[in-house]
């Protein structure tokens, strides 16, 4: 009769179960974090497009009806668009903010835009244009102030769809864990903690990476990796804390 010198099967099964739970917790945190970032950034970008379009329409009407000069309207539209851009970035996720900053670090000045549209419309510097041509440049600037970058908007819509799909993955993981749990009310609470910690950790991780100089403010990939790591670490810590405060009942 041989003796089993290995670990007891019960201990091995407990370790495997713990490893599985940790893996699922990390998946839950990553899915929740990524989904939240994608969905949030898509909504922020959509709102940004709607806001600048509204501003452009309002000032175009003011110029058309003679209530405001084209130059004055162009100045105000440019200032408002830059303000809306800055506010939108504050509402974005760290990754979304880094991506937007990599495309354009700050809003363009009125002088930069007058030169851009003067060359585009008349192939001349703005100072060489007639008064009527300059007015046309200002009018084009007012109209262009309401146009969002089509490529960025397309990417935003795609990320929004991806985010919603990944959110469904997160829900599926949570549903599986709840179904398998003996104490279902406790597991519902635990899944809520994991999801919340994953999102909070993502925001904190991305912001900390930029603030501490680990990632440049214009490096969305680096910030994204930091956000995902932060989400996993926060979720892991939250899971340990939750298990300490609300231990599972003995069999």
Protein Blocks (a to p, Z undefined) as FASTA:
>chain_A
ZZdfbdcfklmmmmmmmmmmmmmmmmmmmmmmmmmmmmmmmmmmmmmmmmmmmmmmmmmm
mmmnopacfklmmmmmmmmmmmmmmmmmmmmcfklmmmmmmmombacdfklmmmmmmmmm
nopafklpcfklmmmmmmmmmmmmmpccfklmmmmmmmmmmmmmmmmmmmmmmmmmmmmp
mblmlmmmmmmmmmmmmmmmmmmmmmmmmmnomacfklmklmmmmmmmmmmmmmmmmmmm
mmmmmccddZZ
